[in-house]
Amino acid sequence: MSVLARVFSILQKTSRHTVCPKCSKFLQRCNYRVTSLSSGKWEPDGLNQPPEIPEYDELNIQIKGYDFPVLESYTTYVKKLANTLGIETNSYPVPGKASKVELFYPESEKVEHTYNLTKYERVIQIENVPSTLLPIFIDAMKLNAAPGIEVTIKK
């Protein structure tokens, strides 16, 4: 029995309308072979399984800045953001690097001002981050960075 004949026989059983005699003869003459593709039942394997999303093993986020309270506040923000997105974090401080900056009077060798600056650094390690989530995390992190904060991400 062809596919069309099956469809019309089901329609005859379930509906109030009948198929005219010419149509029923035509359907009997149709000689279609039923395959899984023509009946619309073929589906590729693995449709019910979630897709495999690659993950980054370990990334280091280096946060540097001269203002210590701002750096600490931003580091706390990045940790909370990562935890909200379900990303595992580890963080550690790096000792500050002191530097001396001297400003001279114009066209002379005499020092006008001397500044002692310390550049602070924090490193946050994130692990097992899905590749679909990382761009969102980086965008949110960089958009909310305070002035004077440098953010670097390395493997």
Contacts in CASP RR format, 6 or more apart in sequence:
PFRMAT RR
TARGET T0000
AUTHOR 0000-0000-0000
METHOD contacts of the structure
MODEL  1
MSVLARVFSILQKTSRHTVCPKCSKFLQRCNYRVTSLSSGKWEPDGLNQP
PEIPEYDELNIQIKGYDFPVLESYTTYVKKLANTLGIETNSYPVPGKASK
VELFYPESEKVEHTYNLTKYERVIQIENVPSTLLPIFIDAMKLNAAPGIE
VTIKK
1 9 0 8 1.000
2 27 0 8 1.000
2 30 0 8 1.000
2 31 0 8 1.000
2 32 0 8 1.000
2 34 0 8 1.000
3 32 0 8 1.000
3 34 0 8 1.000
3 38 0 8 1.000
3 39 0 8 1.000
4 27 0 8 1.000
4 30 0 8 1.000
4 32 0 8 1.000
5 27 0 8 1.000
5 28 0 8 1.000
5 30 0 8 1.000
6 34 0 8 1.000
8 19 0 8 1.000
8 23 0 8 1.000
8 24 0 8 1.000
8 27 0 8 1.000
11 17 0 8 1.000
11 19 0 8 1.000
12 18 0 8 1.000
12 19 0 8 1.000
19 27 0 8 1.000
32 38 0 8 1.000
36 42 0 8 1.000
53 130 0 8 1.000
53 131 0 8 1.000
53 132 0 8 1.000
54 130 0 8 1.000
54 131 0 8 1.000
55 128 0 8 1.000
55 129 0 8 1.000
55 130 0 8 1.000
55 131 0 8 1.000
56 126 0 8 1.000
56 128 0 8 1.000
56 129 0 8 1.000
56 131 0 8 1.000
56 134 0 8 1.000
56 155 0 8 1.000
57 127 0 8 1.000
57 128 0 8 1.000
58 125 0 8 1.000
58 126 0 8 1.000
58 127 0 8 1.000
58 155 0 8 1.000
59 125 0 8 1.000
59 126 0 8 1.000
59 127 0 8 1.000
59 129 0 8 1.000
59 134 0 8 1.000
59 153 0 8 1.000
59 154 0 8 1.000
59 155 0 8 1.000
60 123 0 8 1.000
60 124 0 8 1.000
60 125 0 8 1.000
60 153 0 8 1.000
60 154 0 8 1.000
60 155 0 8 1.000
61 78 0 8 1.000
61 123 0 8 1.000
61 124 0 8 1.000
61 125 0 8 1.000
61 126 0 8 1.000
61 141 0 8 1.000
61 151 0 8 1.000
61 152 0 8 1.000
61 153 0 8 1.000
62 121 0 8 1.000
62 122 0 8 1.000
62 123 0 8 1.000
62 150 0 8 1.000
62 151 0 8 1.000
62 152 0 8 1.000
62 153 0 8 1.000
62 154 0 8 1.000
63 71 0 8 1.000
63 74 0 8 1.000
63 75 0 8 1.000
63 78 0 8 1.000
63 121 0 8 1.000
63 122 0 8 1.000
63 123 0 8 1.000
63 124 0 8 1.000
63 149 0 8 1.000
63 150 0 8 1.000
63 151 0 8 1.000
64 71 0 8 1.000
64 119 0 8 1.000
64 120 0 8 1.000
64 121 0 8 1.000
64 149 0 8 1.000
64 150 0 8 1.000
64 152 0 8 1.000
65 71 0 8 1.000
65 119 0 8 1.000
65 120 0 8 1.000
65 121 0 8 1.000
65 148 0 8 1.000
65 149 0 8 1.000
65 150 0 8 1.000
66 117 0 8 1.000
66 118 0 8 1.000
66 119 0 8 1.000
66 120 0 8 1.000
66 148 0 8 1.000
67 148 0 8 1.000
68 118 0 8 1.000
68 120 0 8 1.000
70 146 0 8 1.000
70 148 0 8 1.000
70 149 0 8 1.000
71 120 0 8 1.000
71 122 0 8 1.000
71 149 0 8 1.000
72 122 0 8 1.000
73 146 0 8 1.000
74 144 0 8 1.000
74 145 0 8 1.000
74 146 0 8 1.000
74 149 0 8 1.000
75 91 0 8 1.000
75 122 0 8 1.000
75 124 0 8 1.000
77 144 0 8 1.000
78 124 0 8 1.000
78 141 0 8 1.000
79 89 0 8 1.000
79 91 0 8 1.000
79 124 0 8 1.000
81 137 0 8 1.000
81 140 0 8 1.000
81 141 0 8 1.000
82 88 0 8 1.000
82 89 0 8 1.000
82 124 0 8 1.000
82 126 0 8 1.000
82 137 0 8 1.000
83 89 0 8 1.000
85 133 0 8 1.000
85 136 0 8 1.000
85 137 0 8 1.000
87 126 0 8 1.000
87 127 0 8 1.000
87 128 0 8 1.000
87 129 0 8 1.000
87 133 0 8 1.000
87 137 0 8 1.000
88 126 0 8 1.000
88 127 0 8 1.000
88 128 0 8 1.000
89 124 0 8 1.000
89 125 0 8 1.000
89 126 0 8 1.000
90 124 0 8 1.000
90 125 0 8 1.000
90 127 0 8 1.000
91 122 0 8 1.000
91 123 0 8 1.000
91 124 0 8 1.000
91 125 0 8 1.000
92 122 0 8 1.000
92 123 0 8 1.000
93 120 0 8 1.000
93 121 0 8 1.000
93 122 0 8 1.000
93 123 0 8 1.000
94 120 0 8 1.000
94 121 0 8 1.000
94 122 0 8 1.000
94 123 0 8 1.000
96 118 0 8 1.000
96 119 0 8 1.000
96 120 0 8 1.000
96 121 0 8 1.000
97 118 0 8 1.000
97 119 0 8 1.000
97 121 0 8 1.000
98 116 0 8 1.000
98 117 0 8 1.000
98 118 0 8 1.000
99 116 0 8 1.000
99 117 0 8 1.000
99 118 0 8 1.000
99 119 0 8 1.000
100 114 0 8 1.000
100 115 0 8 1.000
100 116 0 8 1.000
100 117 0 8 1.000
101 114 0 8 1.000
101 115 0 8 1.000
101 116 0 8 1.000
101 117 0 8 1.000
102 111 0 8 1.000
102 113 0 8 1.000
102 114 0 8 1.000
102 115 0 8 1.000
103 111 0 8 1.000
103 112 0 8 1.000
103 113 0 8 1.000
103 114 0 8 1.000
103 115 0 8 1.000
104 110 0 8 1.000
104 111 0 8 1.000
104 112 0 8 1.000
105 111 0 8 1.000
105 112 0 8 1.000
129 137 0 8 1.000
138 153 0 8 1.000
141 151 0 8 1.000
142 151 0 8 1.000
145 151 0 8 1.000
END
